[in-house]
């Protein structure tokens, strides 16, 4: 266990007025410091995982009535002595209690320092520590489940298994180098090649999962595009079930992008209503059209709307062909089916890209939502497979894959053991950085600085 000489304190609940607030201390003297200002039972004589009522006092003045929860090392989140003080949620009371604790020997915690201590004390690995922040920031069922799975070690176990398999062969290669003059071979090259291929298959699957992981963690930017009066703003309002965008029969009403979020089956979608695509009639509309084109390039999904009561079938199919050539996921929405010619409706009904709706009547909106989920494809997530959601992990997996590919190339060209050993060490290094078996102060500072202060 890593020893920390100082005791840290911070507000762990959200700042602001509330029914209660929780102030957390961690460190060898957490119990001693709290005991100095707590009027109630002697905390130093109480058992771990117990709660005690009393008052916090400063110079005999009662600051607040509180509940103190006691966790003794090593059976706490940080594996240190931990105290949690539940007080009334007045910002003034919180400030006064923390001020009293600082005066008695505690210091203010840095961002993420409680979780950093838990990691350094061996409570969990670095990937699990990062999942704590993801769990706090999760805002959908899918992002919550992904964070829970990672925090409980699913991803870490897979990385650990891959690394252990590679370590065995690395040790055999290193042993060969010790007997270099005797020309012995402890690591069977065919077995090593088979292992590298298996590792590459597993790592490629993890790398591929990042696209889905990014969707789960950050949501799906989805642009609603089309010609003026196709019904884009009406669709946005229907999806959100509120009058978010101005709707008018006047072409070009929407001149800037309008964004809002909706959760569909546990996934957040950020829908972006855009200006109609046409030759602009004035400078302001031209800016809106330009922004539409920019949003379409940046989108993860495009919903392209057609006014079936106005647009000819030949024009519609020509636009669909252009969307197909853009190689970006898209859904074509045929709107105003209640006013459309039945022949057009019949011909588009069988087109795999199309969903036919009436946005103004909120008809077939559920069909569109189902199509959206089909495009996003959550099958891998629902199957329980490991999903990579962290860009740092993704980057290290890419580096691991490159290093393993170098090992494989070396085996195919019969390079000497010292070159193989170097590439294997590099692979182990990148895998180790994911779970924190290999760290630097800069890496840890960067990761934990993104946490909230009280976590």
N, C-alpha and C positions, 0 to 999 in steps of 0.2 A: 504493500500500500504506500502511495505517495503521501508524505507528511506535509501539511500546510501549517505554518506557524500562526497565521492570523485567522481571525473569525470575521466572516462577511455578513452583511445585512442588506436587505432590500425589500421593497414592497413587491409581493408576488401576484396580487390581483391587479386588475386594470386600474389606472389612476382615475381620479374623479370621485364624485359623491356616490355612495352606495349604501346598502344595508349593513354590510360588513366589509372589512379589508383584512387581508392576511399578510403579515410581515414575517419574513423567513430569515433565520440565522443559520450559518453552518460553519463549523470549525471546532477545534478542541475546547475552546472556552465558551461555546454557545450557551451551555447550560449555566455555567458560572456567571456569565455576564447578565443573563436574563434574571437569574436568581437575586442579583443585587438590587434589582428595581421592581421585583414582583412580590406583592404582599399576598401570601396564601401559603400553600404547602412549600416545604423545602424541596425544590426541584431536584437538587443533587441526590436526594434520598429516594426518589420515585423511580418506578420501573419504566422501561422503554415502552413506547406506544401507549401512553396514557394521556388523559386530558384533565386539566386542572383549572378551576375557576379562581379568580382573584383580581387584584388591581395592579396597574402599573403606576408607580409613584415616583415623583421627582422632588427632592427636598421636602418630603412629607406631603406634597400636593398630589392629589389623585388626578392622574391624567385620563384614565379610562378603566372601566371594568372589562376584563378580557378573559378569553379561554386560551390557555397555553397547552399546545400539544408537544409531547416530548418524544424524540427518537434518538436512541443512543447508538453510537458507533459499535459495530459496522452495519447494523440493520436499519440503515436509512438510505434515502435516495443518493446522497453523496458519499455514503459510507463513513461519514464523520458524524459527530454530535450535531443534531439538527433540532431547532426550535421553531415552531410556527405559532405566532401570536395572532389570534382572531380578535379584532377590535371593531368598534363602530366605524362605519365607512366615511368618516369626515376627513377631508384632506388635512385639516388642522391637527386632528388627533394623530393621524399617521405620521405627520411631520414631527410632532412632539415626541412620539414614542421612539422613532428612529433617532432623533436628536439625543434622547436619553441613553439609548444603546451605544451610540457613537462615543458619548462622553465616558462610558464605562469600558471602552476597549475594543469595540467592533469597528470595522471600516466599511464603507459603502462597496457593494459588489459591483463588478464590471458586467457588461453585457454577456449573458450566457455563462457566467462564472460558476453557478451551481451545477449546471450540466457538464461543464468542462471538468470540474472536480470529480464528478461521478465517473466520467470517462478515464481520467488520469488515475483514479483509485480502483479501476477495474470493474466498475459496475456493469458496463457494456462497452461495445467497440464504437469506433467513430461513425460508422454508417448508422448504427442504432441511435447514437447521440443526435445526428442530423435529422433522424426521423422524428425526434421529439419536437423540433421546430416545425417540421412539416405537419405534425399532428395538431399543434397549436394553431397553425395557419390554415388547416383544412376547412373548406367551405362547401363541400359536397360529400355525398355518401361514398363516391368512388375515391376521392382524394383522402378521405378519412380511413377507408379500408386499406388503401395502399400504404399509408403512413403507419397504421397499426401493424400490418404484416412486416414492414421493415423494422419497426421498433422492437418487435418480438423476435427478430433475428432470422427471418426467412432468407433474405438476400445475403446476409452475412454468412450464414451456413453454407450457401452455395459457393461463395467466394472462398471460404475457408477450405472446403473440399477440393476445389480446383487447385488451390495453392499447395495443399498437403501432397496431392498426387505429383505435382511438379517438384516439390522439395526432395522427394525420394530419389528421383533421377538426378537432380542437381548434386546431391551428395555423392552419388556414384561417379558422376563426371569429375567432381572435385577430387575424389579418391584416386582416379586414374592419373590426375595431374601430379599427385604425390609419388606415383610410381612411373613417372614419365620415361625414365631411362630403360625400364623393363618391358615396355611395349605391351601392357596388359589392358584389357577392356572389361570393366565391371558393368557398364551400362549397355545393355543390348540395344543396338541402333534401331532395329526393326520395332522393338517394343516402345522405344522412345518416340519413333515416328508415329506409331499408332496412338500413343498418348497425346502427342501434340495435335494430331488431327481431331481427336475427341474433344480436347480443350478448345480448339478453334470453333468446333460446332457449337459447343455450349456458350462460348463468349459471343459468337455471332448472333445467337438467339437473344442474349441479353441486350446486345447493341440494337438489334432490330426492335426490341420491346420499348426502347426509349421514345419512339414516336407516339405510341399509345400512352406511355408514362407521362409525357409532356402534356398530352391532352387531358389526362386525369388530374394532373397537378395544377395546370394553368388555365384549363378551359379551352374552348374551340372558338377562335375568331371566325365568325360566319358573316359574309357579306351578302346582303340582299340587293341584287342589281337588276337592271332591265331598262326598257325605254320609259319615258315619261308616261304617267297614268296607267302603268301596268298593274298597279295595286301594291307597290312595295311598302308604303307607309301603312296601308290598311292591313297588310299581312303582319307587319311588326306589332301593330296594336292587337291583332287577333292572337298572336303568339303570347304576348305579355298580358293579355286580358285587361288592358287599360288603354286609354287614349294618350299614348306617349308621343305620337307623331301627328302633325297637322295633316288632315286629309282634305283634298279639294279636287274638283274636276278640272281645275286650271293646270295645264301642263307646266312642269318646272316648279311646282310648289316647294319641293324639297331641294334646297340649294346647298346644304352642308350635310355632313354625316351626322346621324343620330344613333347613339349606342345604348344598349341596355342588355341585362343578363336574364336568362331563364335557365332553370334546371330541368333537364329531361332525363328521367331514369338515373338520377345520381350524377349526371355529367353537366357541368356548367357550359353554356353556350353564350358567347357575347355576340348578339345580333347587331349588325351595323346596317342601318337604312341609309341609302345613298341617293345622290342626285341622279335623275334619269339620264341615260346615255343617248345623246343626240348632238347635232350641230348646235352649239350654244348660240342663243340670241343676244346675249350681253356678256359683259366682262365677269359679273358675279356668277352667272350660271356656268361660264367657262371654267372658273376656279372650282366650282362644285363638281363638274364632270371630271376634271383632272384629279381631284381628290378621290372620286369614285374609282378611277383607274388605278390609283396608288393602293387603295384599300383592297382591291381585287387581287393585285399582285402579292400583297402581304397575307391574304386570308388563308386559312386552313381548309375552308369549304366555301363554295359559292352557290347561292340559291339564285338562279336566274329566272326572272318572271316574264311571262308573255301574256298579253291581253288577247285572249282567244276570240273576243268579240270584234277585234279590230285588225289584228296582224294576219297576213296571208300565210298559208301553210308553207309555201316555198321559202318565205323569209324566215319563218320559225326554224325550219330544218337547216337552212344555211347557217343560222346562228348556233344551232346545236353542233354542227360540224366544226365550227370555229372553237367552241368550248372543248370538244374532244381533242383537238390538236394542241390545246394549251397545257395538257397533262396535269391539271389541277383538279382535285375532287370537286364535283359539281352535281347539283340537282336542278332539273328544269321544272318549273312550276307553271302549269297552264291555268291561268286565273280567269274568273268570270264565266265558268262553265254554264251558269244559268242563262247567259246571254249569247253563248257561242253556237255556231252552226254545228249540228249533230254530226256531220261528216268529219269535221276536224276533230271533234271529241273522240269519235270512234277510231280514227287513224292514230291519234296520240295515246290512246288508252293502252295500247300494246307496246309502246316504246319504253324500254327499261329505264330511261333517264327521267321520265315524266311522272309527276304527281299532279292530278287535276283537282282544283279546288275552287271554292268561291270565298275569297277572303272577307268580303263585306258581310256575307251570311254565316261566316265561321264554319263553312261546310267542308268536310274532309281534312280539317287541320290535323287531326290525329294521324291520318295516313301520312301526312308530310313529316310529322315527328317520328313516326316509325321508319320512314325512309332515311331521315337524318341519322338515326341511331344505327341503321344498317350500314351507312357509309362510314361512320366512325369505327364500327366493328369492335365490340367489346368482348368478343368470344374468348380471346386469350386471357383477359382479366377475369372473366367469369369462370374460367377453367381452373383458376388458382395458380397459374404459372407466375414465376417471379417477374415483376415488372420494374424496370429501372426508371426512376423519376427524377434523379439528381444529376445535374449537368456535370458535376465534378466526377461522379462515378462513371458516367458515360465517356468522358474524356480519358479517364484512366483505362477503361476497357478498350478504347481505340488504340491507346499506346501499348497495352498488353497484347492485343491482336497483332500489331506490327512487329513486336519483339518475338512473339511465337512464330510468326511467318519467317522471320530471320533464322530462327532455330531450324525450321523445316527446310528452308533453302540451304542452310549449312549441312544438314543431313543428306540432302539430295546431291550435294557437290563434294561430300566427304571432307569437310573442313576438319581441322584438328580440334581436339577436346577443349583447348583453352578458349577458342572462339565460340564453341557451343556453350561453354560455361558462362561466358560473358553475356550472351543473349538470354540464357535461362535466368541469370541473376537479374537482368533488366526486367524480364517478365514478372519475376517474383516481387521486384521492387514496386511495380505499378499496381499489382494486386494487393500488396501490403499497404499501400497508401489509401486504398479504399476503406479498409477496416481499421486503419490506424496502427497497424503493427509497425509501420514505418511512418514517422511524422517529422515535421519541422515546426519550430515556434511560429514561423510566419503562416504556415498552413493552419495551425490551430487558432491563431489570432484572427485569421480571415473568416474561418468557419463560425466561431463562437461570437464574433462581433455582430453577427446578424441576428442573434437571439435577443429576446426582450431581457431587461435588466434582472428581473426577479426569477428568471429561469436559467 
